[in-house]
């Protein structure tokens, strides 16, 4: 490995510990230090593209010791976390000036990043749970950071349901340990492959689906998400929707199902149904919202459904003994949509924050004509809206096209029709955003609105460029081979994960 794996956890943890010591009077210095930390993580993530390896903590070999694992899947998700974290932190530099205790906010932000990176890199289930709790507790505090009634209520609801999810996951981990004698994912996987699924392991798998489904806010486990995402400060909404629900939810359940238990026809159908249900119901729930951030929150549920549906379809094809080519294509579409959604949904929440801080409201029926006074916000929001709706040539178009081709090619024509239908729903909801927020006449009470420039607009522009350029991941063979193909291989090869990790020095 070029970059030692503990860097991804140690840098944000150490910085998070140091920031509160600076105090609110040194908030500018704290902001610079926090942005440097996220910048270092981004550089490290780019440097590890295409790399793989195992780091033994304390030099204790597994299964006695703890290990951190970098493979294609963890490298892809670490890259998404680093990109979104860097942009959200840059946006926070200007946006969070209206709040007090900014160093504490920055510290909690970095704790959340450290927890997400730890979840992605952890090679054993218990430490995955520990890092998951670090990220979760930091996110509970960040949702309620404004300390108003709405924020505190949303934070409490999020904490209660998040704690229920954590309880399910912890009980599941206990059952895995009791049935396999190991918490290390590679050794647990090898034991399950040798002995098969016992009743205890089947029950553990059900607990994992419920627990990680709650963390991912898949329907019907979604009740906490609309309140939390709409009430949190805009950079935190971007982190929650862009990467947190993916790392603590989608990544974790995908890793456990494919690489520890092994995919089966039943599990493939469970993931496929959860994905389709989230796509359709999330789309219908979003389209009727008048609160711009609440619309985007429900839209996150719908778009995350694409990811889970693609991965579930690929797993189902593998379990049925179907064509590996179609399975790989479905998983590729799901993973590509994961990183696409991380970028454009983060950008959409940042643009909503720019609108809210300028107008003082999130209600779209109180806006209109803002494109005249917020040109950069309008341009970046338009690009993100086109991308999430699947308008060519933006990045979202390519991942949805891959999913349609994979579904039709594998014989699931009805699934391809649903993908297209939800894409049309998404287009309608974001045309609604454009119509009510940026077009029409500017209300008289908003005539003095001005756009906040500086770090906020810089963060939005960076993500907007990525929405345009990320299609190159498919069009440039070397980029696809380095970033996407290794992640697909990890899931297609399934439980061979155990032999690869155990054999690594």
FENNORUR-V44852 format. One record per backbone hydrogen bond with DSSP energy under -1.0 kcal/mol. NH is the residue of the N-H (numbers start at 0). CO is the residue of the C=O. If there is no record, write none. Layout:
nh->[NH NH]
co->[CO CO]
//
This chain:
nh->[6 7 8 9 10 12 13 14 15 16 17 18 21 25 26 29 30 31 32 33 34 35 36 37 38 39 40 41 42 43 44 45 46 47 48 50 52 54 56 58 59 64 67 68 69 74 75 76 77 78 79 80 81 82 83 84 85 86 87 88 89 90 91 92 94 95 96 98 104 105 106 107 108 109 110 111 112 113 114 115 116 117 118 119 120 121 122 124 127 128 129 130 131 132 133 134 135 136 137 138 139 140 141 142 143 144 146 151 152 153 154 155 156 157 158 159 160 161 162 163 164 165 166 167 168 169 170 171 172 173 174 175 176 177 178 179 180 184 187 188 189 190 191 192 193 194 195 201 202 203 204 205 206 207 208 209 210 211 212 213 214 215 217 220 224 227 228 229 230 231 236 237 238 239 240 241 242 243 244 246 247 249 250 252 253 254 255 256 257 258 259 260 261 267 268 269 270 271 272 273 274 275 276 277 278 279 280 281 282 283 284 285 286 288 291 294 295 296 297 298 299 300 301 302 303 304 306 307 308 309 310 311 312 313 314 315 316 317 318 319 320 321 326 327 328 329 330 331 332 333 334 335 336 337 338 339 340 341 342 343 344 346 347 348 349 350 351 352 353 354 355 356 357 358 359 363 365 366 368 369 370 371 373 377 378 379 380 381 382 383 384 385 386 387 388 390 393 394 396 398 399 400 401 402 403 404 405 406 407 408 409 410 411 415 416 417 418 419 420 421 422 423 424 425 426 427 428 429 430 431 432 433 434 435 436 437 438 445 446 448 457 458 459 460 461 462 463 464 465 466 467 468 469 471 472 473 474 475 479 480 481 482 483 484 487 488 489 490 491 492 495 496 497 499 500 501 502]
co->[3 4 5 5 6 8 9 10 11 12 13 14 18 22 23 25 26 27 28 29 30 31 32 33 34 35 36 37 38 39 40 41 42 43 45 47 69 67 65 55 56 60 54 120 52 70 71 72 73 74 75 76 77 78 79 80 81 82 83 84 85 86 87 88 90 91 93 95 100 101 102 103 104 105 106 107 108 109 110 111 112 113 114 115 116 117 66 182 123 124 125 126 127 128 129 130 131 132 133 134 135 136 137 138 139 141 143 147 148 149 150 151 152 153 154 155 156 157 158 159 160 161 162 163 164 165 166 167 168 169 170 171 172 173 174 175 176 122 183 184 185 186 187 188 189 190 191 197 198 199 200 201 202 203 204 205 206 207 208 209 210 211 212 217 221 223 224 225 226 227 232 233 234 235 236 237 238 238 239 242 243 244 245 248 249 250 251 252 253 254 255 255 256 263 264 265 266 267 268 269 270 271 272 273 274 275 276 277 278 279 280 281 282 285 361 290 291 292 293 294 295 296 297 298 299 300 302 303 304 305 306 307 308 309 310 311 312 313 314 315 317 316 322 323 324 325 326 327 328 329 330 331 332 333 334 335 336 337 338 339 340 342 343 344 345 346 347 348 349 350 351 352 353 354 355 289 362 363 438 436 437 368 369 373 374 375 376 377 378 379 380 381 382 383 384 385 390 466 393 394 395 396 397 398 399 400 401 402 403 404 405 407 406 411 412 413 414 415 416 417 418 419 420 421 422 423 424 425 426 427 428 429 430 431 432 433 433 442 443 445 453 454 455 456 457 458 459 460 461 462 463 464 465 468 469 470 470 471 475 476 477 478 479 479 483 484 485 486 487 488 492 493 494 495 496 497 498]
//
